[in-house]
Amino acid sequence: MTININLKIRIDEDRCKGCLLCVNACSKNLLKPSKKINKHGYNPVEFIDPENQCTSCTFCAISCPDVAIEVYK
């Protein structure tokens, strides 16, 4: 499980199945498939926001069928 206090989004890598619905939902293109493989054999999504562009819109979390994303404001 990845937790980074500085981010607005937390992704539970063990729950993520890499369906990429959240990637398509993010209007800022801040989510991408990871090269890592989780314990279930999936490539989870990772959040990359070096310029602090995330608006905490929650579209990524809403679109996640596995409830693997939490958004903080």
mmCIF file of the N, C-alpha and C atoms, coordinates in Angstrom:
data_MODEL
# 
_entry.id   MODEL 
# 
loop_
_atom_site.group_PDB 
_atom_site.id 
_atom_site.type_symbol 
_atom_site.label_atom_id 
_atom_site.label_alt_id 
_atom_site.label_comp_id 
_atom_site.label_asym_id 
_atom_site.label_entity_id 
_atom_site.label_seq_id 
_atom_site.pdbx_PDB_ins_code 
_atom_site.Cartn_x 
_atom_site.Cartn_y 
_atom_site.Cartn_z 
_atom_site.occupancy 
_atom_site.B_iso_or_equiv 
_atom_site.pdbx_formal_charge 
_atom_site.auth_seq_id 
_atom_site.auth_comp_id 
_atom_site.auth_asym_id 
_atom_site.auth_atom_id 
_atom_site.pdbx_PDB_model_num 
ATOM 1   N N  . MET A 1 1  ? 0.853   -1.166 0.000   1.00 0.00 ? 1  MET A N  1 
ATOM 2   C CA . MET A 1 1  ? 0.000   0.000  0.000   1.00 0.00 ? 1  MET A CA 1 
ATOM 3   C C  . MET A 1 1  ? 0.902   1.234  0.000   1.00 0.00 ? 1  MET A C  1 
ATOM 4   N N  . THR A 1 2  ? 0.582   2.204  -0.869  1.00 0.00 ? 2  THR A N  1 
ATOM 5   C CA . THR A 1 2  ? 1.370   3.431  -0.936  1.00 0.00 ? 2  THR A CA 1 
ATOM 6   C C  . THR A 1 2  ? 0.633   4.563  -0.250  1.00 0.00 ? 2  THR A C  1 
ATOM 7   N N  . ILE A 1 3  ? 1.310   5.230  0.669   1.00 0.00 ? 3  ILE A N  1 
ATOM 8   C CA . ILE A 1 3  ? 0.736   6.403  1.325   1.00 0.00 ? 3  ILE A CA 1 
ATOM 9   C C  . ILE A 1 3  ? 1.786   7.499  1.278   1.00 0.00 ? 3  ILE A C  1 
ATOM 10  N N  . ASN A 1 4  ? 1.426   8.636  0.715   1.00 0.00 ? 4  ASN A N  1 
ATOM 11  C CA . ASN A 1 4  ? 2.313   9.780  0.679   1.00 0.00 ? 4  ASN A CA 1 
ATOM 12  C C  . ASN A 1 4  ? 1.527   10.969 1.197   1.00 0.00 ? 4  ASN A C  1 
ATOM 13  N N  . ILE A 1 5  ? 1.942   11.542 2.300   1.00 0.00 ? 5  ILE A N  1 
ATOM 14  C CA . ILE A 1 5  ? 1.211   12.630 2.953   1.00 0.00 ? 5  ILE A CA 1 
ATOM 15  C C  . ILE A 1 5  ? 1.137   13.881 2.079   1.00 0.00 ? 5  ILE A C  1 
ATOM 16  N N  . ASN A 1 6  ? 2.128   14.099 1.224   1.00 0.00 ? 6  ASN A N  1 
ATOM 17  C CA . ASN A 1 6  ? 2.185   15.314 0.417   1.00 0.00 ? 6  ASN A CA 1 
ATOM 18  C C  . ASN A 1 6  ? 1.226   15.286 -0.774  1.00 0.00 ? 6  ASN A C  1 
ATOM 19  N N  . LEU A 1 7  ? 0.634   14.163 -1.064  1.00 0.00 ? 7  LEU A N  1 
ATOM 20  C CA . LEU A 1 7  ? -0.237  14.046 -2.227  1.00 0.00 ? 7  LEU A CA 1 
ATOM 21  C C  . LEU A 1 7  ? -1.693  14.281 -1.855  1.00 0.00 ? 7  LEU A C  1 
ATOM 22  N N  . LYS A 1 8  ? -2.468  14.662 -2.836  1.00 0.00 ? 8  LYS A N  1 
ATOM 23  C CA . LYS A 1 8  ? -3.897  14.840 -2.635  1.00 0.00 ? 8  LYS A CA 1 
ATOM 24  C C  . LYS A 1 8  ? -4.654  13.548 -2.894  1.00 0.00 ? 8  LYS A C  1 
ATOM 25  N N  . ILE A 1 9  ? -3.968  12.571 -3.463  1.00 0.00 ? 9  ILE A N  1 
ATOM 26  C CA . ILE A 1 9  ? -4.616  11.310 -3.820  1.00 0.00 ? 9  ILE A CA 1 
ATOM 27  C C  . ILE A 1 9  ? -3.820  10.153 -3.233  1.00 0.00 ? 9  ILE A C  1 
ATOM 28  N N  . ARG A 1 10 ? -4.533  9.197  -2.661  1.00 0.00 ? 10 ARG A N  1 
ATOM 29  C CA . ARG A 1 10 ? -3.916  7.972  -2.144  1.00 0.00 ? 10 ARG A CA 1 
ATOM 30  C C  . ARG A 1 10 ? -4.467  6.794  -2.932  1.00 0.00 ? 10 ARG A C  1 
ATOM 31  N N  . ILE A 1 11 ? -3.592  5.993  -3.472  1.00 0.00 ? 11 ILE A N  1 
ATOM 32  C CA . ILE A 1 11 ? -3.994  4.821  -4.247  1.00 0.00 ? 11 ILE A CA 1 
ATOM 33  C C  . ILE A 1 11 ? -3.567  3.573  -3.486  1.00 0.00 ? 11 ILE A C  1 
ATOM 34  N N  . ASP A 1 12 ? -4.520  2.718  -3.204  1.00 0.00 ? 12 ASP A N  1 
ATOM 35  C CA . ASP A 1 12 ? -4.220  1.438  -2.562  1.00 0.00 ? 12 ASP A CA 1 
ATOM 36  C C  . ASP A 1 12 ? -3.777  0.484  -3.670  1.00 0.00 ? 12 ASP A C  1 
ATOM 37  N N  . GLU A 1 13 ? -2.477  0.325  -3.800  1.00 0.00 ? 13 GLU A N  1 
ATOM 38  C CA . GLU A 1 13 ? -1.918  -0.474 -4.892  1.00 0.00 ? 13 GLU A CA 1 
ATOM 39  C C  . GLU A 1 13 ? -2.392  -1.924 -4.864  1.00 0.00 ? 13 GLU A C  1 
ATOM 40  N N  . ASP A 1 14 ? -2.668  -2.449 -3.695  1.00 0.00 ? 14 ASP A N  1 
ATOM 41  C CA . ASP A 1 14 ? -3.104  -3.841 -3.606  1.00 0.00 ? 14 ASP A CA 1 
ATOM 42  C C  . ASP A 1 14 ? -4.549  -4.036 -4.070  1.00 0.00 ? 14 ASP A C  1 
ATOM 43  N N  . ARG A 1 15 ? -5.346  -2.986 -4.051  1.00 0.00 ? 15 ARG A N  1 
ATOM 44  C CA . ARG A 1 15 ? -6.740  -3.086 -4.520  1.00 0.00 ? 15 ARG A CA 1 
ATOM 45  C C  . ARG A 1 15 ? -6.859  -2.770 -6.001  1.00 0.00 ? 15 ARG A C  1 
ATOM 46  N N  . CYS A 1 16 ? -5.932  -1.985 -6.527  1.00 0.00 ? 16 CYS A N  1 
ATOM 47  C CA . CYS A 1 16 ? -5.989  -1.541 -7.929  1.00 0.00 ? 16 CYS A CA 1 
ATOM 48  C C  . CYS A 1 16 ? -5.733  -2.707 -8.873  1.00 0.00 ? 16 CYS A C  1 
ATOM 49  N N  . LYS A 1 17 ? -6.612  -2.844 -9.866  1.00 0.00 ? 17 LYS A N  1 
ATOM 50  C CA . LYS A 1 17 ? -6.467  -3.902 -10.865 1.00 0.00 ? 17 LYS A CA 1 
ATOM 51  C C  . LYS A 1 17 ? -5.986  -3.365 -12.202 1.00 0.00 ? 17 LYS A C  1 
ATOM 52  N N  . GLY A 1 18 ? -5.643  -2.075 -12.248 1.00 0.00 ? 18 GLY A N  1 
ATOM 53  C CA . GLY A 1 18 ? -5.089  -1.502 -13.468 1.00 0.00 ? 18 GLY A CA 1 
ATOM 54  C C  . GLY A 1 18 ? -6.079  -1.375 -14.610 1.00 0.00 ? 18 GLY A C  1 
ATOM 55  N N  . CYS A 1 19 ? -7.333  -1.128 -14.300 1.00 0.00 ? 19 CYS A N  1 
ATOM 56  C CA . CYS A 1 19 ? -8.351  -1.019 -15.356 1.00 0.00 ? 19 CYS A CA 1 
ATOM 57  C C  . CYS A 1 19 ? -8.229  0.291  -16.149 1.00 0.00 ? 19 CYS A C  1 
ATOM 58  N N  . LEU A 1 20 ? -7.557  1.284  -15.572 1.00 0.00 ? 20 LEU A N  1 
ATOM 59  C CA . LEU A 1 20 ? -7.277  2.582  -16.196 1.00 0.00 ? 20 LEU A CA 1 
ATOM 60  C C  . LEU A 1 20 ? -8.490  3.493  -16.354 1.00 0.00 ? 20 LEU A C  1 
ATOM 61  N N  . LEU A 1 21 ? -9.599  3.166  -15.716 1.00 0.00 ? 21 LEU A N  1 
ATOM 62  C CA . LEU A 1 21 ? -10.755 4.057  -15.774 1.00 0.00 ? 21 LEU A CA 1 
ATOM 63  C C  . LEU A 1 21 ? -10.430 5.406  -15.134 1.00 0.00 ? 21 LEU A C  1 
ATOM 64  N N  . CYS A 1 22 ? -9.650  5.391  -14.084 1.00 0.00 ? 22 CYS A N  1 
ATOM 65  C CA . CYS A 1 22 ? -9.267  6.635  -13.413 1.00 0.00 ? 22 CYS A CA 1 
ATOM 66  C C  . CYS A 1 22 ? -8.336  7.474  -14.290 1.00 0.00 ? 22 CYS A C  1 
ATOM 67  N N  . VAL A 1 23 ? -7.482  6.811  -15.056 1.00 0.00 ? 23 VAL A N  1 
ATOM 68  C CA . VAL A 1 23 ? -6.570  7.523  -15.961 1.00 0.00 ? 23 VAL A CA 1 
ATOM 69  C C  . VAL A 1 23 ? -7.377  8.314  -16.980 1.00 0.00 ? 23 VAL A C  1 
ATOM 70  N N  . ASN A 1 24 ? -8.415  7.692  -17.506 1.00 0.00 ? 24 ASN A N  1 
ATOM 71  C CA . ASN A 1 24 ? -9.279  8.367  -18.480 1.00 0.00 ? 24 ASN A CA 1 
ATOM 72  C C  . ASN A 1 24 ? -10.122 9.461  -17.834 1.00 0.00 ? 24 ASN A C  1 
ATOM 73  N N  . ALA A 1 25 ? -10.420 9.332  -16.550 1.00 0.00 ? 25 ALA A N  1 
ATOM 74  C CA . ALA A 1 25 ? -11.259 10.307 -15.855 1.00 0.00 ? 25 ALA A CA 1 
ATOM 75  C C  . ALA A 1 25 ? -10.502 11.571 -15.465 1.00 0.00 ? 25 ALA A C  1 
ATOM 76  N N  . CYS A 1 26 ? -9.188  11.491 -15.352 1.00 0.00 ? 26 CYS A N  1 
ATOM 77  C CA . CYS A 1 26 ? -8.395  12.639 -14.904 1.00 0.00 ? 26 CYS A CA 1 
ATOM 78  C C  . CYS A 1 26 ? -8.174  13.630 -16.044 1.00 0.00 ? 26 CYS A C  1 
ATOM 79  N N  . SER A 1 27 ? -8.744  14.808 -15.909 1.00 0.00 ? 27 SER A N  1 
ATOM 80  C CA . SER A 1 27 ? -8.626  15.823 -16.966 1.00 0.00 ? 27 SER A CA 1 
ATOM 81  C C  . SER A 1 27 ? -7.234  16.449 -17.014 1.00 0.00 ? 27 SER A C  1 
ATOM 82  N N  . LYS A 1 28 ? -6.451  16.279 -15.963 1.00 0.00 ? 28 LYS A N  1 
ATOM 83  C CA . LYS A 1 28 ? -5.096  16.846 -15.902 1.00 0.00 ? 28 LYS A CA 1 
ATOM 84  C C  . LYS A 1 28 ? -4.025  15.820 -16.281 1.00 0.00 ? 28 LYS A C  1 
ATOM 85  N N  . ASN A 1 29 ? -4.431  14.588 -16.586 1.00 0.00 ? 29 ASN A N  1 
ATOM 86  C CA . ASN A 1 29 ? -3.506  13.510 -16.953 1.00 0.00 ? 29 ASN A CA 1 
ATOM 87  C C  . ASN A 1 29 ? -2.437  13.280 -15.883 1.00 0.00 ? 29 ASN A C  1 
ATOM 88  N N  . LEU A 1 30 ? -2.869  13.166 -14.630 1.00 0.00 ? 30 LEU A N  1 
ATOM 89  C CA . LEU A 1 30 ? -1.960  13.009 -13.512 1.00 0.00 ? 30 LEU A CA 1 
ATOM 90  C C  . LEU A 1 30 ? -1.838  11.555 -13.043 1.00 0.00 ? 30 LEU A C  1 
ATOM 91  N N  . LEU A 1 31 ? -2.572  10.661 -13.668 1.00 0.00 ? 31 LEU A N  1 
ATOM 92  C CA . LEU A 1 31 ? -2.522  9.241  -13.322 1.00 0.00 ? 31 LEU A CA 1 
ATOM 93  C C  . LEU A 1 31 ? -1.992  8.452  -14.512 1.00 0.00 ? 31 LEU A C  1 
ATOM 94  N N  . LYS A 1 32 ? -1.148  7.454  -14.216 1.00 0.00 ? 32 LYS A N  1 
ATOM 95  C CA . LYS A 1 32 ? -0.628  6.624  -15.297 1.00 0.00 ? 32 LYS A CA 1 
ATOM 96  C C  . LYS A 1 32 ? -0.376  5.219  -14.758 1.00 0.00 ? 32 LYS A C  1 
ATOM 97  N N  . PRO A 1 33 ? -0.326  4.236  -15.650 1.00 0.00 ? 33 PRO A N  1 
ATOM 98  C CA . PRO A 1 33 ? -0.042  2.880  -15.200 1.00 0.00 ? 33 PRO A CA 1 
ATOM 99  C C  . PRO A 1 33 ? 1.383   2.794  -14.666 1.00 0.00 ? 33 PRO A C  1 
ATOM 100 N N  . SER A 1 34 ? 1.544   2.092  -13.577 1.00 0.00 ? 34 SER A N  1 
ATOM 101 C CA . SER A 1 34 ? 2.858   1.899  -12.969 1.00 0.00 ? 34 SER A CA 1 
ATOM 102 C C  . SER A 1 34 ? 3.564   0.734  -13.649 1.00 0.00 ? 34 SER A C  1 
ATOM 103 N N  . LYS A 1 35 ? 4.871   0.732  -13.575 1.00 0.00 ? 35 LYS A N  1 
ATOM 104 C CA . LYS A 1 35 ? 5.637   -0.406 -14.086 1.00 0.00 ? 35 LYS A CA 1 
ATOM 105 C C  . LYS A 1 35 ? 5.755   -1.488 -13.017 1.00 0.00 ? 35 LYS A C  1 
ATOM 106 N N  . LYS A 1 36 ? 5.395   -1.141 -11.769 1.00 0.00 ? 36 LYS A N  1 
ATOM 107 C CA . LYS A 1 36 ? 5.422   -2.113 -10.676 1.00 0.00 ? 36 LYS A CA 1 
ATOM 108 C C  . LYS A 1 36 ? 4.256   -3.095 -10.827 1.00 0.00 ? 36 LYS A C  1 
ATOM 109 N N  . ILE A 1 37 ? 4.409   -4.234 -10.213 1.00 0.00 ? 37 ILE A N  1 
ATOM 110 C CA . ILE A 1 37 ? 3.335   -5.231 -10.191 1.00 0.00 ? 37 ILE A CA 1 
ATOM 111 C C  . ILE A 1 37 ? 2.944   -5.441 -8.740  1.00 0.00 ? 37 ILE A C  1 
ATOM 112 N N  . ASN A 1 38 ? 1.623   -5.388 -8.466  1.00 0.00 ? 38 ASN A N  1 
ATOM 113 C CA . ASN A 1 38 ? 1.161   -5.571 -7.084  1.00 0.00 ? 38 ASN A CA 1 
ATOM 114 C C  . ASN A 1 38 ? 1.092   -7.060 -6.738  1.00 0.00 ? 38 ASN A C  1 
ATOM 115 N N  . LYS A 1 39 ? 0.684   -7.356 -5.520  1.00 0.00 ? 39 LYS A N  1 
ATOM 116 C CA . LYS A 1 39 ? 0.693   -8.748 -5.051  1.00 0.00 ? 39 LYS A CA 1 
ATOM 117 C C  . LYS A 1 39 ? -0.299  -9.646 -5.791  1.00 0.00 ? 39 LYS A C  1 
ATOM 118 N N  . HIS A 1 40 ? -1.215  -9.055 -6.549  1.00 0.00 ? 40 HIS A N  1 
ATOM 119 C CA . HIS A 1 40 ? -2.186  -9.833 -7.322  1.00 0.00 ? 40 HIS A CA 1 
ATOM 120 C C  . HIS A 1 40 ? -1.773  -9.987 -8.786  1.00 0.00 ? 40 HIS A C  1 
ATOM 121 N N  . GLY A 1 41 ? -0.629  -9.394 -9.149  1.00 0.00 ? 41 GLY A N  1 
ATOM 122 C CA . GLY A 1 41 ? -0.126  -9.519 -10.515 1.00 0.00 ? 41 GLY A CA 1 
ATOM 123 C C  . GLY A 1 41 ? -0.581  -8.427 -11.461 1.00 0.00 ? 41 GLY A C  1 
ATOM 124 N N  . TYR A 1 42 ? -1.163  -7.357 -10.940 1.00 0.00 ? 42 TYR A N  1 
ATOM 125 C CA . TYR A 1 42 ? -1.629  -6.243 -11.769 1.00 0.00 ? 42 TYR A CA 1 
ATOM 126 C C  . TYR A 1 42 ? -0.648  -5.079 -11.705 1.00 0.00 ? 42 TYR A C  1 
ATOM 127 N N  . ASN A 1 43 ? -0.662  -4.265 -12.742 1.00 0.00 ? 43 ASN A N  1 
ATOM 128 C CA . ASN A 1 43 ? 0.084   -3.010 -12.731 1.00 0.00 ? 43 ASN A CA 1 
ATOM 129 C C  . ASN A 1 43 ? -0.847  -1.926 -12.198 1.00 0.00 ? 43 ASN A C  1 
ATOM 130 N N  . PRO A 1 44 ? -0.657  -1.501 -10.958 1.00 0.00 ? 44 PRO A N  1 
ATOM 131 C CA . PRO A 1 44 ? -1.539  -0.468 -10.406 1.00 0.00 ? 44 PRO A CA 1 
ATOM 132 C C  . PRO A 1 44 ? -1.261  0.894  -11.038 1.00 0.00 ? 44 PRO A C  1 
ATOM 133 N N  . VAL A 1 45 ? -2.160  1.803  -10.812 1.00 0.00 ? 45 VAL A N  1 
ATOM 134 C CA . VAL A 1 45 ? -2.013  3.164  -11.308 1.00 0.00 ? 45 VAL A CA 1 
ATOM 135 C C  . VAL A 1 45 ? -1.190  3.963  -10.302 1.00 0.00 ? 45 VAL A C  1 
ATOM 136 N N  . GLU A 1 46 ? -0.430  4.931  -10.801 1.00 0.00 ? 46 GLU A N  1 
ATOM 137 C CA . GLU A 1 46 ? 0.296   5.818  -9.902  1.00 0.00 ? 46 GLU A CA 1 
ATOM 138 C C  . GLU A 1 46 ? -0.060  7.268  -10.208 1.00 0.00 ? 46 GLU A C  1 
ATOM 139 N N  . PHE A 1 47 ? 0.015   8.094  -9.175  1.00 0.00 ? 47 PHE A N  1 
ATOM 140 C CA . PHE A 1 47 ? -0.328  9.508  -9.231  1.00 0.00 ? 47 PHE A CA 1 
ATOM 141 C C  . PHE A 1 47 ? 0.960   10.310 -9.322  1.00 0.00 ? 47 PHE A C  1 
ATOM 142 N N  . ILE A 1 48 ? 1.077   11.113 -10.377 1.00 0.00 ? 48 ILE A N  1 
ATOM 143 C CA . ILE A 1 48 ? 2.265   11.944 -10.561 1.00 0.00 ? 48 ILE A CA 1 
ATOM 144 C C  . ILE A 1 48 ? 1.809   13.374 -10.803 1.00 0.00 ? 48 ILE A C  1 
ATOM 145 N N  . ASP A 1 49 ? 2.163   14.245 -9.861  1.00 0.00 ? 49 ASP A N  1 
ATOM 146 C CA . ASP A 1 49 ? 1.723   15.649 -9.918  1.00 0.00 ? 49 ASP A CA 1 
ATOM 147 C C  . ASP A 1 49 ? 2.858   16.583 -9.489  1.00 0.00 ? 49 ASP A C  1 
ATOM 148 N N  . PRO A 1 50 ? 3.931   16.668 -10.286 1.00 0.00 ? 50 PRO A N  1 
ATOM 149 C CA . PRO A 1 50 ? 5.070   17.487 -9.876  1.00 0.00 ? 50 PRO A CA 1 
ATOM 150 C C  . PRO A 1 50 ? 4.776   18.986 -9.821  1.00 0.00 ? 50 PRO A C  1 
ATOM 151 N N  . GLU A 1 51 ? 3.771   19.423 -10.547 1.00 0.00 ? 51 GLU A N  1 
ATOM 152 C CA . GLU A 1 51 ? 3.444   20.852 -10.593 1.00 0.00 ? 51 GLU A CA 1 
ATOM 153 C C  . GLU A 1 51 ? 2.219   21.205 -9.761  1.00 0.00 ? 51 GLU A C  1 
ATOM 154 N N  . ASN A 1 52 ? 1.775   20.271 -8.929  1.00 0.00 ? 52 ASN A N  1 
ATOM 155 C CA . ASN A 1 52 ? 0.631   20.494 -8.043  1.00 0.00 ? 52 ASN A CA 1 
ATOM 156 C C  . ASN A 1 52 ? -0.617  20.963 -8.806  1.00 0.00 ? 52 ASN A C  1 
ATOM 157 N N  . GLN A 1 53 ? -0.956  20.241 -9.851  1.00 0.00 ? 53 GLN A N  1 
ATOM 158 C CA . GLN A 1 53 ? -2.104  20.587 -10.699 1.00 0.00 ? 53 GLN A CA 1 
ATOM 159 C C  . GLN A 1 53 ? -3.411  19.953 -10.253 1.00 0.00 ? 53 GLN A C  1 
ATOM 160 N N  . CYS A 1 54 ? -3.351  18.976 -9.384  1.00 0.00 ? 54 CYS A N  1 
ATOM 161 C CA . CYS A 1 54 ? -4.558  18.265 -8.954  1.00 0.00 ? 54 CYS A CA 1 
ATOM 162 C C  . CYS A 1 54 ? -5.516  19.225 -8.245  1.00 0.00 ? 54 CYS A C  1 
ATOM 163 N N  . THR A 1 55 ? -6.775  19.178 -8.653  1.00 0.00 ? 55 THR A N  1 
ATOM 164 C CA . THR A 1 55 ? -7.804  20.044 -8.074  1.00 0.00 ? 55 THR A CA 1 
ATOM 165 C C  . THR A 1 55 ? -8.683  19.300 -7.068  1.00 0.00 ? 55 THR A C  1 
ATOM 166 N N  . SER A 1 56 ? -8.379  18.045 -6.809  1.00 0.00 ? 56 SER A N  1 
ATOM 167 C CA . SER A 1 56 ? -9.179  17.193 -5.917  1.00 0.00 ? 56 SER A CA 1 
ATOM 168 C C  . SER A 1 56 ? -10.630 17.086 -6.390  1.00 0.00 ? 56 SER A C  1 
ATOM 169 N N  . CYS A 1 57 ? -10.805 16.959 -7.677  1.00 0.00 ? 57 CYS A N  1 
ATOM 170 C CA . CYS A 1 57 ? -12.156 16.887 -8.255  1.00 0.00 ? 57 CYS A CA 1 
ATOM 171 C C  . CYS A 1 57 ? -12.874 15.584 -7.916  1.00 0.00 ? 57 CYS A C  1 
ATOM 172 N N  . THR A 1 58 ? -12.157 14.564 -7.568  1.00 0.00 ? 58 THR A N  1 
ATOM 173 C CA . THR A 1 58 ? -12.634 13.219 -7.199  1.00 0.00 ? 58 THR A CA 1 
ATOM 174 C C  . THR A 1 58 ? -13.112 12.356 -8.370  1.00 0.00 ? 58 THR A C  1 
ATOM 175 N N  . PHE A 1 59 ? -12.955 12.806 -9.607  1.00 0.00 ? 59 PHE A N  1 
ATOM 176 C CA . PHE A 1 59 ? -13.392 11.999 -10.747 1.00 0.00 ? 59 PHE A CA 1 
ATOM 177 C C  . PHE A 1 59 ? -12.661 10.658 -10.791 1.00 0.00 ? 59 PHE A C  1 
ATOM 178 N N  . CYS A 1 60 ? -11.391 10.651 -10.399 1.00 0.00 ? 60 CYS A N  1 
ATOM 179 C CA . CYS A 1 60 ? -10.640 9.395  -10.400 1.00 0.00 ? 60 CYS A CA 1 
ATOM 180 C C  . CYS A 1 60 ? -11.229 8.405  -9.394  1.00 0.00 ? 60 CYS A C  1 
ATOM 181 N N  . ALA A 1 61 ? -11.527 8.882  -8.205  1.00 0.00 ? 61 ALA A N  1 
ATOM 182 C CA . ALA A 1 61 ? -12.086 8.012  -7.168  1.00 0.00 ? 61 ALA A CA 1 
ATOM 183 C C  . ALA A 1 61 ? -13.486 7.533  -7.533  1.00 0.00 ? 61 ALA A C  1 
ATOM 184 N N  . ILE A 1 62 ? -14.276 8.402  -8.095  1.00 0.00 ? 62 ILE A N  1 
ATOM 185 C CA . ILE A 1 62 ? -15.642 8.041  -8.497  1.00 0.00 ? 62 ILE A CA 1 
ATOM 186 C C  . ILE A 1 62 ? -15.626 6.971  -9.577  1.00 0.00 ? 62 ILE A C  1 
ATOM 187 N N  . SER A 1 63 ? -14.660 7.043  -10.484 1.00 0.00 ? 63 SER A N  1 
ATOM 188 C CA . SER A 1 63 ? -14.607 6.101  -11.607 1.00 0.00 ? 63 SER A CA 1 
ATOM 189 C C  . SER A 1 63 ? -13.984 4.758  -11.239 1.00 0.00 ? 63 SER A C  1 
ATOM 190 N N  . CYS A 1 64 ? -13.368 4.659  -10.064 1.00 0.00 ? 64 CYS A N  1 
ATOM 191 C CA . CYS A 1 64 ? -12.667 3.430  -9.674  1.00 0.00 ? 64 CYS A CA 1 
ATOM 192 C C  . CYS A 1 64 ? -13.643 2.362  -9.179  1.00 0.00 ? 64 CYS A C  1 
ATOM 193 N N  . PRO A 1 65 ? -13.781 1.250  -9.908  1.00 0.00 ? 65 PRO A N  1 
ATOM 194 C CA . PRO A 1 65 ? -14.706 0.198  -9.486  1.00 0.00 ? 65 PRO A CA 1 
ATOM 195 C C  . PRO A 1 65 ? -14.205 -0.600 -8.277  1.00 0.00 ? 65 PRO A C  1 
ATOM 196 N N  . ASP A 1 66 ? -12.920 -0.473 -7.968  1.00 0.00 ? 66 ASP A N  1 
ATOM 197 C CA . ASP A 1 66 ? -12.338 -1.231 -6.862  1.00 0.00 ? 66 ASP A CA 1 
ATOM 198 C C  . ASP A 1 66 ? -12.176 -0.408 -5.593  1.00 0.00 ? 66 ASP A C  1 
ATOM 199 N N  . VAL A 1 67 ? -12.642 0.823  -5.606  1.00 0.00 ? 67 VAL A N  1 
ATOM 200 C CA . VAL A 1 67 ? -12.562 1.740  -4.469  1.00 0.00 ? 67 VAL A CA 1 
ATOM 201 C C  . VAL A 1 67 ? -11.120 1.790  -3.947  1.00 0.00 ? 67 VAL A C  1 
ATOM 202 N N  . ALA A 1 68 ? -10.183 1.957  -4.872  1.00 0.00 ? 68 ALA A N  1 
ATOM 203 C CA . ALA A 1 68 ? -8.762  1.941  -4.537  1.00 0.00 ? 68 ALA A CA 1 
ATOM 204 C C  . ALA A 1 68 ? -8.182  3.347  -4.396  1.00 0.00 ? 68 ALA A C  1 
ATOM 205 N N  . ILE A 1 69 ? -8.996  4.379  -4.625  1.00 0.00 ? 69 ILE A N  1 
ATOM 206 C CA . ILE A 1 69 ? -8.490  5.754  -4.620  1.00 0.00 ? 69 ILE A CA 1 
ATOM 207 C C  . ILE A 1 69 ? -9.225  6.593  -3.590  1.00 0.00 ? 69 ILE A C  1 
ATOM 208 N N  . GLU A 1 70 ? -8.457  7.318  -2.789  1.00 0.00 ? 70 GLU A N  1 
ATOM 209 C CA . GLU A 1 70 ? -9.002  8.288  -1.846  1.00 0.00 ? 70 GLU A CA 1 
ATOM 210 C C  . GLU A 1 70 ? -8.454  9.660  -2.230  1.00 0.00 ? 70 GLU A C  1 
ATOM 211 N N  . VAL A 1 71 ? -9.319  10.664 -2.211  1.00 0.00 ? 71 VAL A N  1 
ATOM 212 C CA . VAL A 1 71 ? -8.918  12.020 -2.575  1.00 0.00 ? 71 VAL A CA 1 
ATOM 213 C C  . VAL A 1 71 ? -9.054  12.921 -1.362  1.00 0.00 ? 71 VAL A C  1 
ATOM 214 N N  . TYR A 1 72 ? -8.034  13.733 -1.152  1.00 0.00 ? 72 TYR A N  1 
ATOM 215 C CA . TYR A 1 72 ? -8.013  14.674 -0.026  1.00 0.00 ? 72 TYR A CA 1 
ATOM 216 C C  . TYR A 1 72 ? -7.986  16.093 -0.561  1.00 0.00 ? 72 TYR A C  1 
ATOM 217 N N  . LYS A 1 73 ? -8.628  16.992 0.176   1.00 0.00 ? 73 LYS A N  1 
ATOM 218 C CA . LYS A 1 73 ? -8.599  18.405 -0.217  1.00 0.00 ? 73 LYS A CA 1 
ATOM 219 C C  . LYS A 1 73 ? -7.743  19.185 0.741   1.00 0.00 ? 73 LYS A C  1 
# 
